[in-house]
Amino acid sequence: MPEKLQTNNVGKKKRPIEDLVLELVFGYRGNDCRNNVHYLNEGADIIYHTASVGVVLNLTTGAEKTHSLSEFLFGTQ
């Protein structure tokens, strides 16, 4: 077990030593979700949500910006 995990005592409710950062969202499940993909910037970008993540995908460059759903909808983190 890594030393950083051993020193982080969950019972004391300390803040985690490391932060997680979302780098990529892969895939899209549309079985039970409809009408949640929209075009922005005259078709240059698409915007959609998957799980609890909002995604803005630039169709020209393939660059993806991800946001938590609360940040995506309400501007908060």
All heavy atoms as a GROMACS GRO file, in nm:
protein
  605
    1MET      N    1   0.085  -0.117   0.000
    1MET     CA    2   0.000   0.000   0.000
    1MET      C    3   0.090   0.124   0.000
    1MET      O    4   0.184   0.132   0.078
    1MET     CB    5  -0.092  -0.001   0.122
    1MET     CG    6  -0.184   0.118   0.128
    1MET     SD    7  -0.297   0.113   0.268
    1MET     CE    8  -0.424   0.013   0.199
    2PRO      N    9   0.059   0.224  -0.085
    2PRO     CA   10   0.140   0.345  -0.090
    2PRO      C   11   0.140   0.417   0.046
    2PRO      O   12   0.041   0.418   0.118
    2PRO     CB   13   0.072   0.432  -0.196
    2PRO     CG   14  -0.006   0.336  -0.278
    2PRO     CD   15  -0.045   0.225  -0.187
    3GLU      N   16   0.253   0.478   0.076
    3GLU     CA   17   0.269   0.545   0.205
    3GLU      C   18   0.167   0.657   0.225
    3GLU      O   19   0.115   0.676   0.334
    3GLU     CB   20   0.411   0.601   0.216
    3GLU     CG   21   0.439   0.664   0.351
    3GLU     CD   22   0.581   0.717   0.361
    3GLU    OE1   23   0.669   0.667   0.290
    3GLU    OE2   24   0.601   0.810   0.440
    4LYS      N   25   0.135   0.730   0.120
    4LYS     CA   26   0.039   0.840   0.132
    4LYS      C   27  -0.097   0.789   0.179
    4LYS      O   28  -0.166   0.855   0.255
    4LYS     CB   29   0.024   0.913   0.000
    4LYS     CG   30   0.141   0.998  -0.036
    4LYS     CD   31   0.115   1.071  -0.166
    4LYS     CE   32   0.234   1.157  -0.203
    4LYS     NZ   33   0.211   1.231  -0.326
    5LEU      N   34  -0.137   0.672   0.133
    5LEU     CA   35  -0.266   0.616   0.175
    5LEU      C   36  -0.261   0.567   0.319
    5LEU      O   37  -0.359   0.575   0.391
    5LEU     CB   38  -0.308   0.503   0.082
    5LEU     CG   39  -0.345   0.543  -0.060
    5LEU    CD1   40  -0.378   0.419  -0.142
    5LEU    CD2   41  -0.462   0.639  -0.061
    6GLN      N   42  -0.147   0.517   0.362
    6GLN     CA   43  -0.134   0.466   0.497
    6GLN      C   44  -0.140   0.579   0.600
    6GLN      O   45  -0.192   0.562   0.708
    6GLN     CB   46  -0.002   0.390   0.513
    6GLN     CG   47   0.001   0.262   0.434
    6GLN     CD   48   0.137   0.196   0.439
    6GLN    OE1   49   0.230   0.248   0.497
    6GLN    NE2   50   0.148   0.080   0.376
    7THR      N   51  -0.087   0.696   0.566
    7THR     CA   52  -0.082   0.807   0.662
    7THR      C   53  -0.214   0.885   0.667
    7THR      O   54  -0.234   0.964   0.757
    7THR     CB   55   0.032   0.904   0.628
    7THR    OG1   56   0.012   0.953   0.496
    7THR    CG2   57   0.167   0.834   0.638
    8ASN      N   58  -0.303   0.866   0.571
    8ASN     CA   59  -0.430   0.937   0.570
    8ASN      C   60  -0.531   0.858   0.652
    8ASN      O   61  -0.584   0.758   0.607
    8ASN     CB   62  -0.478   0.958   0.426
    8ASN     CG   63  -0.599   1.048   0.420
    8ASN    OD1   64  -0.632   1.114   0.517
    8ASN    ND2   65  -0.663   1.050   0.306
    9ASN      N   66  -0.563   0.904   0.770
    9ASN     CA   67  -0.654   0.833   0.860
    9ASN      C   68  -0.797   0.876   0.831
    9ASN      O   69  -0.835   0.989   0.860
    9ASN     CB   70  -0.616   0.861   1.005
    9ASN     CG   71  -0.693   0.775   1.102
    9ASN    OD1   72  -0.797   0.720   1.068
    9ASN    ND2   73  -0.642   0.763   1.222
   10VAL      N   74  -0.878   0.789   0.776
   10VAL     CA   75  -1.015   0.820   0.738
   10VAL      C   76  -1.100   0.854   0.860
   10VAL      O   77  -1.187   0.940   0.855
   10VAL     CB   78  -1.077   0.704   0.657
   10VAL    CG1   79  -1.223   0.731   0.626
   10VAL    CG2   80  -0.998   0.680   0.531
   11GLY      N   81  -1.076   0.788   0.973
   11GLY     CA   82  -1.154   0.812   1.094
   11GLY      C   83  -1.144   0.954   1.146
   11GLY      O   84  -1.234   1.004   1.213
   12LYS      N   85  -1.035   1.022   1.118
   12LYS     CA   86  -1.016   1.160   1.165
   12LYS      C   87  -1.076   1.262   1.069
   12LYS      O   88  -1.068   1.382   1.094
   12LYS     CB   89  -0.868   1.188   1.185
   12LYS     CG   90  -0.808   1.108   1.298
   12LYS     CD   91  -0.664   1.146   1.318
   12LYS     CE   92  -0.604   1.063   1.431
   12LYS     NZ   93  -0.462   1.095   1.451
   13LYS      N   94  -1.134   1.215   0.960
   13LYS     CA   95  -1.198   1.300   0.860
   13LYS      C   96  -1.106   1.409   0.807
   13LYS      O   97  -1.144   1.524   0.792
   13LYS     CB   98  -1.328   1.360   0.915
   13LYS     CG   99  -1.432   1.256   0.946
   13LYS     CD  100  -1.562   1.318   0.988
   13LYS     CE  101  -1.664   1.210   1.019
   13LYS     NZ  102  -1.790   1.263   1.060
   14LYS      N  103  -0.982   1.371   0.784
   14LYS     CA  104  -0.887   1.464   0.725
   14LYS      C  105  -0.911   1.474   0.576
   14LYS      O  106  -0.965   1.382   0.515
   14LYS     CB  107  -0.743   1.418   0.749
   14LYS     CG  108  -0.699   1.427   0.892
   14LYS     CD  109  -0.554   1.387   0.901
   14LYS     CE  110  -0.506   1.396   1.044
   14LYS     NZ  111  -0.367   1.353   1.055
   15ARG      N  112  -0.872   1.584   0.519
   15ARG     CA  113  -0.880   1.601   0.375
   15ARG      C  114  -0.785   1.503   0.306
   15ARG      O  115  -0.675   1.479   0.356
   15ARG     CB  116  -0.838   1.742   0.341
   15ARG     CG  117  -0.924   1.802   0.236
   15ARG     CD  118  -0.885   1.939   0.204
   15ARG     NE  119  -0.903   1.942   0.060
   15ARG     CZ  120  -0.849   2.026  -0.021
   15ARG    NH1  121  -0.772   2.118   0.024
   15ARG    NH2  122  -0.871   2.019  -0.148
   16PRO      N  123  -0.824   1.445   0.194
   16PRO     CA  124  -0.734   1.354   0.124
   16PRO      C  125  -0.604   1.424   0.086
   16PRO      O  126  -0.602   1.544   0.057
   16PRO     CB  127  -0.811   1.314  -0.002
   16PRO     CG  128  -0.953   1.345   0.029
   16PRO     CD  129  -0.952   1.457   0.128
   17ILE      N  130  -0.498   1.346   0.084
   17ILE     CA  131  -0.367   1.401   0.049
   17ILE      C  132  -0.362   1.438  -0.099
   17ILE      O  133  -0.306   1.538  -0.137
   17ILE     CB  134  -0.257   1.300   0.085
   17ILE    CG1  135  -0.256   1.280   0.237
   17ILE    CG2  136  -0.121   1.346   0.035
   17ILE    CD1  137  -0.171   1.165   0.283
   18GLU      N  138  -0.424   1.357  -0.182
   18GLU     CA  139  -0.426   1.379  -0.327
   18GLU      C  140  -0.566   1.419  -0.371
   18GLU      O  141  -0.664   1.376  -0.313
   18GLU     CB  142  -0.385   1.252  -0.402
   18GLU     CG  143  -0.247   1.203  -0.368
   18GLU     CD  144  -0.136   1.290  -0.423
   18GLU    OE1  145  -0.159   1.359  -0.524
   18GLU    OE2  146  -0.028   1.290  -0.365
   19ASP      N  147  -0.574   1.503  -0.474
   19ASP     CA  148  -0.703   1.538  -0.534
   19ASP      C  149  -0.719   1.462  -0.664
   19ASP      O  150  -0.622   1.438  -0.736
   19ASP     CB  151  -0.709   1.688  -0.563
   19ASP     CG  152  -0.719   1.772  -0.438
   19ASP    OD1  153  -0.773   1.722  -0.338
   19ASP    OD2  154  -0.671   1.886  -0.440
   20LEU      N  155  -0.841   1.424  -0.694
   20LEU     CA  156  -0.870   1.358  -0.821
   20LEU      C  157  -0.908   1.462  -0.924
   20LEU      O  158  -0.980   1.557  -0.895
   20LEU     CB  159  -0.985   1.259  -0.804
   20LEU     CG  160  -0.958   1.142  -0.712
   20LEU    CD1  161  -1.086   1.058  -0.698
   20LEU    CD2  162  -0.845   1.056  -0.764
   21VAL      N  163  -0.861   1.445  -1.045
   21VAL     CA  164  -0.891   1.537  -1.154
   21VAL      C  165  -0.941   1.454  -1.272
   21VAL      O  166  -0.875   1.360  -1.316
   21VAL     CB  167  -0.766   1.617  -1.195
   21VAL    CG1  168  -0.797   1.706  -1.314
   21VAL    CG2  169  -0.712   1.698  -1.079
   22LEU      N  170  -1.058   1.489  -1.322
   22LEU     CA  171  -1.114   1.420  -1.437
   22LEU      C  172  -1.041   1.466  -1.563
   22LEU      O  173  -1.034   1.585  -1.591
   22LEU     CB  174  -1.264   1.451  -1.449
   22LEU     CG  175  -1.339   1.385  -1.562
   22LEU    CD1  176  -1.340   1.233  -1.543
   22LEU    CD2  177  -1.480   1.437  -1.569
   23GLU      N  178  -0.985   1.372  -1.637
   23GLU     CA  179  -0.909   1.406  -1.757
   23GLU      C  180  -0.988   1.382  -1.884
   23GLU      O  181  -0.969   1.452  -1.982
   23GLU     CB  182  -0.780   1.326  -1.762
   23GLU     CG  183  -0.682   1.363  -1.653
   23GLU     CD  184  -0.555   1.284  -1.661
   23GLU    OE1  185  -0.539   1.203  -1.755
   23GLU    OE2  186  -0.470   1.303  -1.573
   24LEU      N  187  -1.075   1.281  -1.885
   24LEU     CA  188  -1.142   1.243  -2.009
   24LEU      C  189  -1.272   1.172  -1.977
   24LEU      O  190  -1.279   1.096  -1.882
   24LEU     CB  191  -1.052   1.148  -2.089
   24LEU     CG  192  -1.108   1.089  -2.218
   24LEU    CD1  193  -1.119   1.198  -2.324
   24LEU    CD2  194  -1.020   0.977  -2.267
   25VAL      N  195  -1.373   1.200  -2.056
   25VAL     CA  196  -1.498   1.124  -2.050
   25VAL      C  197  -1.506   1.046  -2.179
   25VAL      O  198  -1.496   1.101  -2.288
   25VAL     CB  199  -1.619   1.219  -2.036
   25VAL    CG1  200  -1.748   1.141  -2.045
   25VAL    CG2  201  -1.611   1.296  -1.906
   26PHE      N  202  -1.521   0.915  -2.166
   26PHE     CA  203  -1.524   0.829  -2.284
   26PHE      C  204  -1.659   0.760  -2.292
   26PHE      O  205  -1.702   0.696  -2.197
   26PHE     CB  206  -1.412   0.724  -2.278
   26PHE     CG  207  -1.409   0.634  -2.397
   26PHE    CD1  208  -1.354   0.678  -2.516
   26PHE    CD2  209  -1.461   0.507  -2.390
   26PHE    CE1  210  -1.350   0.596  -2.626
   26PHE    CE2  211  -1.459   0.424  -2.501
   26PHE     CZ  212  -1.403   0.468  -2.619
   27GLY      N  213  -1.724   0.774  -2.405
   27GLY     CA  214  -1.849   0.703  -2.427
   27GLY      C  215  -1.972   0.787  -2.396
   27GLY      O  216  -1.964   0.895  -2.341
   28TYR      N  217  -2.083   0.732  -2.436
   28TYR     CA  218  -2.211   0.799  -2.418
   28TYR      C  219  -2.318   0.692  -2.412
   28TYR      O  220  -2.324   0.605  -2.497
   28TYR     CB  221  -2.237   0.894  -2.536
   28TYR     CG  222  -2.372   0.958  -2.533
   28TYR    CD1  223  -2.397   1.064  -2.449
   28TYR    CD2  224  -2.475   0.911  -2.612
   28TYR    CE1  225  -2.521   1.123  -2.444
   28TYR    CE2  226  -2.600   0.970  -2.610
   28TYR     CZ  227  -2.621   1.075  -2.526
   28TYR     OH  228  -2.743   1.133  -2.521
   29ARG      N  229  -2.400   0.697  -2.310
   29ARG     CA  230  -2.509   0.601  -2.297
   29ARG      C  231  -2.639   0.673  -2.324
   29ARG      O  232  -2.680   0.759  -2.248
   29ARG     CB  233  -2.509   0.542  -2.156
   29ARG     CG  234  -2.620   0.442  -2.139
   29ARG     CD  235  -2.610   0.376  -2.003
   29ARG     NE  236  -2.725   0.289  -1.988
   29ARG     CZ  237  -2.801   0.289  -1.881
   29ARG    NH1  238  -2.775   0.370  -1.780
   29ARG    NH2  239  -2.903   0.208  -1.874
   30GLY      N  240  -2.706   0.637  -2.430
   30GLY     CA  241  -2.828   0.705  -2.468
   30GLY      C  242  -2.953   0.620  -2.457
   30GLY      O  243  -3.058   0.660  -2.506
   31ASN      N  244  -2.943   0.503  -2.394
   31ASN     CA  245  -3.058   0.413  -2.385
   31ASN      C  246  -3.176   0.476  -2.312
   31ASN      O  247  -3.290   0.462  -2.353
   31ASN     CB  248  -3.020   0.283  -2.315
   31ASN     CG  249  -2.925   0.199  -2.397
   31ASN    OD1  250  -2.914   0.219  -2.517
   31ASN    ND2  251  -2.856   0.108  -2.334
   32ASP      N  252  -3.150   0.542  -2.202
   32ASP     CA  253  -3.258   0.597  -2.121
   32ASP      C  254  -3.250   0.750  -2.109
   32ASP      O  255  -3.301   0.808  -2.016
   32ASP     CB  256  -3.260   0.533  -1.983
   32ASP     CG  257  -3.127   0.544  -1.911
   32ASP    OD1  258  -3.032   0.598  -1.970
   32ASP    OD2  259  -3.119   0.498  -1.796
   33CYS      N  260  -3.183   0.811  -2.203
   33CYS     CA  261  -3.166   0.956  -2.200
   33CYS      C  262  -3.191   1.010  -2.341
   33CYS      O  263  -3.129   0.964  -2.436
   33CYS     CB  264  -3.025   0.988  -2.152
   33CYS     SG  265  -3.001   1.160  -2.120
   34ARG      N  266  -3.278   1.105  -2.352
   34ARG     CA  267  -3.312   1.157  -2.484
   34ARG      C  268  -3.299   1.310  -2.488
   34ARG      O  269  -3.314   1.378  -2.387
   34ARG     CB  270  -3.458   1.122  -2.518
   34ARG     CG  271  -3.488   0.973  -2.518
   34ARG     CD  272  -3.432   0.906  -2.644
   34ARG     NE  273  -3.475   0.768  -2.653
   34ARG     CZ  274  -3.402   0.666  -2.611
   34ARG    NH1  275  -3.286   0.686  -2.556
   34ARG    NH2  276  -3.446   0.542  -2.625
   35ASN      N  277  -3.269   1.360  -2.607
   35ASN     CA  278  -3.266   1.504  -2.632
   35ASN      C  279  -3.171   1.580  -2.540
   35ASN      O  280  -3.203   1.687  -2.492
   35ASN     CB  281  -3.406   1.564  -2.624
   35ASN     CG  282  -3.499   1.504  -2.724
   35ASN    OD1  283  -3.459   1.478  -2.838
   35ASN    ND2  284  -3.622   1.478  -2.686
   36ASN      N  285  -3.054   1.524  -2.513
   36ASN     CA  286  -2.960   1.596  -2.428
   36ASN      C  287  -2.832   1.634  -2.501
   36ASN      O  288  -2.734   1.672  -2.439
   36ASN     CB  289  -2.928   1.514  -2.302
   36ASN     CG  290  -2.840   1.396  -2.330
   36ASN    OD1  291  -2.845   1.338  -2.437
   36ASN    ND2  292  -2.758   1.360  -2.234
   37VAL      N  293  -2.829   1.625  -2.633
   37VAL     CA  294  -2.715   1.669  -2.712
   37VAL      C  295  -2.758   1.791  -2.791
   37VAL      O  296  -2.859   1.789  -2.861
   37VAL     CB  297  -2.666   1.557  -2.807
   37VAL    CG1  298  -2.551   1.605  -2.893
   37VAL    CG2  299  -2.625   1.434  -2.728
   38HIS      N  300  -2.680   1.899  -2.779
   38HIS     CA  301  -2.715   2.024  -2.846
   38HIS      C  302  -2.591   2.082  -2.912
   38HIS      O  303  -2.480   2.064  -2.865
   38HIS     CB  304  -2.772   2.125  -2.746
   38HIS     CG  305  -2.891   2.072  -2.672
   38HIS    ND1  306  -3.016   2.069  -2.727
   38HIS    CD2  307  -2.902   2.017  -2.549
   38HIS    CE1  308  -3.101   2.016  -2.640
   38HIS    NE2  309  -3.034   1.983  -2.531
   39TYR      N  310  -2.612   2.156  -3.021
   39TYR     CA  311  -2.504   2.225  -3.090
   39TYR      C  312  -2.486   2.364  -3.034
   39TYR      O  313  -2.583   2.432  -3.000
   39TYR     CB  314  -2.534   2.236  -3.240
   39TYR     CG  315  -2.520   2.105  -3.313
   39TYR    CD1  316  -2.629   2.026  -3.339
   39TYR    CD2  317  -2.394   2.063  -3.357
   39TYR    CE1  318  -2.616   1.905  -3.405
   39TYR    CE2  319  -2.380   1.942  -3.424
   39TYR     CZ  320  -2.491   1.864  -3.448
   39TYR     OH  321  -2.477   1.745  -3.513
   40LEU      N  322  -2.361   2.408  -3.026
   40LEU     CA  323  -2.326   2.544  -2.984
   40LEU      C  324  -2.235   2.606  -3.089
   40LEU      O  325  -2.173   2.536  -3.168
   40LEU     CB  326  -2.251   2.542  -2.850
   40LEU     CG  327  -2.325   2.495  -2.728
   40LEU    CD1  328  -2.230   2.490  -2.610
   40LEU    CD2  329  -2.441   2.586  -2.697
   41ASN      N  330  -2.221   2.738  -3.083
   41ASN     CA  331  -2.126   2.810  -3.168
   41ASN      C  332  -2.141   2.772  -3.315
   41ASN      O  333  -2.044   2.737  -3.383
   41ASN     CB  334  -1.982   2.786  -3.122
   41ASN     CG  335  -1.961   2.829  -2.979
   41ASN    OD1  336  -2.021   2.924  -2.933
   41ASN    ND2  337  -1.877   2.756  -2.908
   42GLU      N  338  -2.265   2.778  -3.363
   42GLU     CA  339  -2.297   2.749  -3.504
   42GLU      C  340  -2.249   2.611  -3.548
   42GLU      O  341  -2.200   2.592  -3.659
   42GLU     CB  342  -2.242   2.859  -3.594
   42GLU     CG  343  -2.304   2.995  -3.565
   42GLU     CD  344  -2.250   3.105  -3.653
   42GLU    OE1  345  -2.169   3.076  -3.743
   42GLU    OE2  346  -2.290   3.219  -3.631
   43GLY      N  347  -2.258   2.514  -3.460
   43GLY     CA  348  -2.223   2.377  -3.492
   43GLY      C  349  -2.078   2.340  -3.469
   43GLY      O  350  -2.039   2.227  -3.498
   44ALA      N  351  -1.997   2.432  -3.418
   44ALA     CA  352  -1.857   2.402  -3.392
   44ALA      C  353  -1.839   2.314  -3.269
   44ALA      O  354  -1.743   2.238  -3.260
   44ALA     CB  355  -1.777   2.530  -3.376
   45ASP      N  356  -1.930   2.323  -3.173
   45ASP     CA  357  -1.922   2.247  -3.049
   45ASP      C  358  -2.053   2.172  -3.028
   45ASP      O  359  -2.158   2.214  -3.074
   45ASP     CB  360  -1.902   2.339  -2.928
   45ASP     CG  361  -1.774   2.417  -2.932
   45ASP    OD1  362  -1.673   2.363  -2.980
   45ASP    OD2  363  -1.774   2.533  -2.887
   46ILE      N  364  -2.044   2.061  -2.956
   46ILE     CA  365  -2.165   1.997  -2.906
   46ILE      C  366  -2.156   1.993  -2.754
   46ILE      O  367  -2.046   1.990  -2.697
   46ILE     CB  368  -2.188   1.855  -2.964
   46ILE    CG1  369  -2.072   1.762  -2.932
   46ILE    CG2  370  -2.215   1.860  -3.111
   46ILE    CD1  371  -2.098   1.618  -2.971
   47ILE      N  372  -2.270   1.995  -2.691
   47ILE     CA  373  -2.278   1.995  -2.546
   47ILE      C  374  -2.374   1.884  -2.505
   47ILE      O  375  -2.478   1.867  -2.567
   47ILE     CB  376  -2.323   2.134  -2.495
   47ILE    CG1  377  -2.320   2.142  -2.344
   47ILE    CG2  378  -2.457   2.172  -2.548
   47ILE    CD1  379  -2.344   2.282  -2.292
   48TYR      N  380  -2.335   1.805  -2.406
   48TYR     CA  381  -2.420   1.697  -2.358
   48TYR      C  382  -2.378   1.659  -2.217
   48TYR      O  383  -2.276   1.705  -2.167
   48TYR     CB  384  -2.411   1.575  -2.450
   48TYR     CG  385  -2.275   1.511  -2.459
   48TYR    CD1  386  -2.242   1.402  -2.378
   48TYR    CD2  387  -2.179   1.557  -2.548
   48TYR    CE1  388  -2.117   1.342  -2.385
   48TYR    CE2  389  -2.055   1.498  -2.557
   48TYR     CZ  390  -2.024   1.391  -2.475
   48TYR     OH  391  -1.902   1.332  -2.483
   49HIS      N  392  -2.460   1.578  -2.152
   49HIS     CA  393  -2.421   1.526  -2.022
   49HIS      C  394  -2.420   1.375  -2.027
   49HIS      O  395  -2.492   1.311  -2.103
   49HIS     CB  396  -2.514   1.576  -1.910
   49HIS     CG  397  -2.651   1.519  -1.915
   49HIS    ND1  398  -2.682   1.397  -1.861
   49HIS    CD2  399  -2.765   1.567  -1.969
   49HIS    CE1  400  -2.810   1.373  -1.880
   49HIS    NE2  401  -2.863   1.474  -1.945
   50THR      N  402  -2.333   1.318  -1.948
   50THR     CA  403  -2.326   1.174  -1.929
   50THR      C  404  -2.288   1.150  -1.784
   50THR      O  405  -2.201   1.219  -1.731
   50THR     CB  406  -2.227   1.107  -2.026
   50THR    OG1  407  -2.232   0.967  -2.007
   50THR    CG2  408  -2.088   1.158  -2.012
   51ALA      N  409  -2.361   1.061  -1.719
   51ALA     CA  410  -2.347   1.041  -1.573
   51ALA      C  411  -2.372   1.175  -1.507
   51ALA      O  412  -2.473   1.239  -1.533
   51ALA     CB  413  -2.212   0.981  -1.539
   52SER      N  414  -2.282   1.224  -1.423
   52SER     CA  415  -2.301   1.354  -1.359
   52SER      C  416  -2.200   1.455  -1.411
   52SER      O  417  -2.158   1.546  -1.341
   52SER     CB  418  -2.288   1.341  -1.207
   52SER     OG  419  -2.157   1.300  -1.174
   53VAL      N  420  -2.160   1.439  -1.536
   53VAL     CA  421  -2.057   1.524  -1.596
   53VAL      C  422  -2.115   1.592  -1.719
   53VAL      O  423  -2.176   1.528  -1.804
   53VAL     CB  424  -1.934   1.440  -1.635
   53VAL    CG1  425  -1.829   1.526  -1.704
   53VAL    CG2  426  -1.874   1.372  -1.514
   54GLY      N  427  -2.095   1.722  -1.727
   54GLY     CA  428  -2.130   1.797  -1.847
   54GLY      C  429  -2.010   1.803  -1.939
   54GLY      O  430  -1.897   1.823  -1.893
   55VAL      N  431  -2.030   1.786  -2.067
   55VAL     CA  432  -1.921   1.781  -2.163
   55VAL      C  433  -1.947   1.881  -2.274
   55VAL      O  434  -2.056   1.886  -2.330
   55VAL     CB  435  -1.906   1.639  -2.223
   55VAL    CG1  436  -1.792   1.635  -2.323
   55VAL    CG2  437  -1.887   1.536  -2.114
   56VAL      N  438  -1.845   1.960  -2.306
   56VAL     CA  439  -1.846   2.046  -2.424
   56VAL      C  440  -1.736   1.994  -2.514
   56VAL      O  441  -1.618   1.993  -2.478
   56VAL     CB  442  -1.820   2.194  -2.389
   56VAL    CG1  443  -1.820   2.279  -2.515
   56VAL    CG2  444  -1.923   2.244  -2.289
   57LEU      N  445  -1.773   1.945  -2.632
   57LEU     CA  446  -1.679   1.883  -2.724
   57LEU      C  447  -1.665   1.969  -2.848
   57LEU      O  448  -1.764   1.998  -2.915
   57LEU     CB  449  -1.727   1.743  -2.762
   57LEU     CG  450  -1.644   1.668  -2.864
   57LEU    CD1  451  -1.505   1.636  -2.809
   57LEU    CD2  452  -1.715   1.540  -2.905
   58ASN      N  453  -1.543   2.013  -2.877
   58ASN     CA  454  -1.516   2.089  -2.998
   58ASN      C  455  -1.499   1.991  -3.113
   58ASN      O  456  -1.411   1.905  -3.109
   58ASN     CB  457  -1.390   2.174  -2.982
   58ASN     CG  458  -1.366   2.261  -3.103
   58ASN    OD1  459  -1.335   2.212  -3.210
   58ASN    ND2  460  -1.381   2.391  -3.084
   59LEU      N  461  -1.583   2.000  -3.212
   59LEU     CA  462  -1.582   1.904  -3.322
   59LEU      C  463  -1.462   1.921  -3.415
   59LEU      O  464  -1.419   1.826  -3.480
   59LEU     CB  465  -1.711   1.913  -3.402
   59LEU     CG  466  -1.837   1.877  -3.322
   59LEU    CD1  467  -1.961   1.902  -3.406
   59LEU    CD2  468  -1.832   1.735  -3.274
   60THR      N  469  -1.406   2.041  -3.422
   60THR     CA  470  -1.291   2.065  -3.509
   60THR      C  471  -1.163   2.008  -3.450
   60THR      O  472  -1.089   1.938  -3.517
   60THR     CB  473  -1.274   2.217  -3.533
   60THR    OG1  474  -1.396   2.269  -3.583
   60THR    CG2  475  -1.162   2.244  -3.632
   61THR      N  476  -1.138   2.039  -3.324
   61THR     CA  477  -1.011   1.998  -3.261
   61THR      C  478  -1.022   1.868  -3.182
   61THR      O  479  -0.920   1.807  -3.152
   61THR     CB  480  -0.962   2.106  -3.165
   61THR    OG1  481  -1.054   2.121  -3.058
   61THR    CG2  482  -0.943   2.239  -3.237
   62GLY      N  483  -1.143   1.829  -3.145
   62GLY     CA  484  -1.161   1.712  -3.061
   62GLY      C  485  -1.137   1.740  -2.914
   62GLY      O  486  -1.139   1.650  -2.832
   63ALA      N  487  -1.111   1.867  -2.879
   63ALA     CA  488  -1.086   1.905  -2.740
   63ALA      C  489  -1.215   1.892  -2.659
   63ALA      O  490  -1.323   1.926  -2.708
   63ALA     CB  491  -1.033   2.047  -2.732
   64GLU      N  492  -1.201   1.844  -2.540
   64GLU     CA  493  -1.315   1.817  -2.454
   64GLU      C  494  -1.300   1.893  -2.323
   64GLU      O  495  -1.196   1.886  -2.260
   64GLU     CB  496  -1.320   1.667  -2.427
   64GLU     CG  497  -1.437   1.618  -2.351
   64GLU     CD  498  -1.433   1.467  -2.339
   64GLU    OE1  499  -1.365   1.418  -2.249
   64GLU    OE2  500  -1.497   1.400  -2.420
   65LYS      N  501  -1.403   1.968  -2.284
   65LYS     CA  502  -1.405   2.035  -2.155
   65LYS      C  503  -1.511   1.967  -2.070
   65LYS      O  504  -1.624   1.948  -2.115
   65LYS     CB  505  -1.440   2.183  -2.170
   65LYS     CG  506  -1.338   2.264  -2.245
   65LYS     CD  507  -1.382   2.408  -2.256
   65LYS     CE  508  -1.287   2.487  -2.343
   65LYS     NZ  509  -1.333   2.624  -2.363
   66THR      N  510  -1.474   1.926  -1.950
   66THR     CA  511  -1.568   1.858  -1.862
   66THR      C  512  -1.594   1.943  -1.740
   66THR      O  513  -1.509   2.019  -1.694
   66THR     CB  514  -1.514   1.721  -1.819
   66THR    OG1  515  -1.389   1.739  -1.752
   66THR    CG2  516  -1.496   1.629  -1.937
   67HIS      N  517  -1.716   1.932  -1.690
   67HIS     CA  518  -1.758   2.007  -1.571
   67HIS      C  519  -1.847   1.916  -1.488
   67HIS      O  520  -1.923   1.835  -1.543
   67HIS     CB  521  -1.838   2.131  -1.611
   67HIS     CG  522  -1.766   2.222  -1.706
   67HIS    ND1  523  -1.679   2.317  -1.664
   67HIS    CD2  524  -1.769   2.228  -1.841
   67HIS    CE1  525  -1.630   2.381  -1.770
   67HIS    NE2  526  -1.683   2.329  -1.878
   68SER      N  527  -1.840   1.933  -1.357
   68SER     CA  528  -1.938   1.861  -1.275
   68SER      C  529  -2.075   1.914  -1.312
   68SER      O  530  -2.088   2.027  -1.359
   68SER     CB  531  -1.911   1.882  -1.126
   68SER     OG  532  -1.938   2.016  -1.090
   69LEU      N  533  -2.177   1.834  -1.294
   69LEU     CA  534  -2.310   1.876  -1.340
   69LEU      C  535  -2.358   2.001  -1.268
   69LEU      O  536  -2.418   2.089  -1.329
   69LEU     CB  537  -2.410   1.761  -1.324
   69LEU     CG  538  -2.538   1.776  -1.404
   69LEU    CD1  539  -2.510   1.799  -1.551
   69LEU    CD2  540  -2.627   1.656  -1.386
   70SER      N  541  -2.328   2.015  -1.138
   70SER     CA  542  -2.371   2.136  -1.067
   70SER      C  543  -2.297   2.258  -1.120
   70SER      O  544  -2.355   2.365  -1.136
   70SER     CB  545  -2.349   2.121  -0.916
   70SER     OG  546  -2.213   2.106  -0.886
   71GLU      N  547  -2.169   2.245  -1.151
   71GLU     CA  548  -2.092   2.356  -1.210
   71GLU      C  549  -2.145   2.388  -1.349
   71GLU      O  550  -2.160   2.503  -1.387
   71GLU     CB  551  -1.945   2.318  -1.217
   71GLU     CG  552  -1.858   2.423  -1.280
   71GLU     CD  553  -1.714   2.377  -1.298
   71GLU    OE1  554  -1.684   2.262  -1.264
   71GLU    OE2  555  -1.635   2.458  -1.345
   72PHE      N  556  -2.175   2.284  -1.424
   72PHE     CA  557  -2.223   2.296  -1.561
   72PHE      C  558  -2.358   2.369  -1.567
   72PHE      O  559  -2.379   2.456  -1.649
   72PHE     CB  560  -2.234   2.155  -1.618
   72PHE     CG  561  -2.260   2.148  -1.765
   72PHE    CD1  562  -2.163   2.185  -1.855
   72PHE    CD2  563  -2.379   2.100  -1.811
   72PHE    CE1  564  -2.185   2.175  -1.990
   72PHE    CE2  565  -2.404   2.089  -1.946
   72PHE     CZ  566  -2.305   2.127  -2.035
   73LEU      N  567  -2.449   2.336  -1.477
   73LEU     CA  568  -2.583   2.394  -1.478
   73LEU      C  569  -2.594   2.525  -1.400
   73LEU      O  570  -2.663   2.616  -1.441
   73LEU     CB  571  -2.684   2.294  -1.422
   73LEU     CG  572  -2.704   2.167  -1.504
   73LEU    CD1  573  -2.797   2.074  -1.429
   73LEU    CD2  574  -2.758   2.198  -1.641
   74PHE      N  575  -2.524   2.532  -1.286
   74PHE     CA  576  -2.544   2.645  -1.195
   74PHE      C  577  -2.422   2.733  -1.177
   74PHE      O  578  -2.427   2.831  -1.105
   74PHE     CB  579  -2.589   2.593  -1.058
   74PHE     CG  580  -2.707   2.501  -1.066
   74PHE    CD1  581  -2.693   2.367  -1.036
   74PHE    CD2  582  -2.830   2.547  -1.108
   74PHE    CE1  583  -2.801   2.281  -1.043
   74PHE    CE2  584  -2.939   2.462  -1.116
   74PHE     CZ  585  -2.923   2.329  -1.084
   75GLY      N  586  -2.310   2.697  -1.237
   75GLY     CA  587  -2.190   2.778  -1.224
   75GLY      C  588  -2.120   2.763  -1.091
   75GLY      O  589  -2.040   2.846  -1.052
   76THR      N  590  -2.150   2.656  -1.015
   76THR     CA  591  -2.086   2.632  -0.886
   76THR      C  592  -2.008   2.502  -0.892
   76THR      O  593  -2.029   2.420  -0.979
   76THR     CB  594  -2.190   2.623  -0.773
   76THR    OG1  595  -2.277   2.514  -0.801
   76THR    CG2  596  -2.269   2.751  -0.761
   77GLN      N  597  -1.921   2.486  -0.794
   77GLN     CA  598  -1.843   2.361  -0.787
   77GLN      C  599  -1.885   2.278  -0.672
   77GLN      O  600  -1.933   2.318  -0.576
   77GLN     CB  601  -1.695   2.392  -0.776
   77GLN     CG  602  -1.641   2.453  -0.903
   77GLN     CD  603  -1.490   2.474  -0.894
   77GLN    OE1  604  -1.428   2.454  -0.792
   77GLN    NE2  605  -1.433   2.513  -1.004
   0.00000   0.00000   0.00000
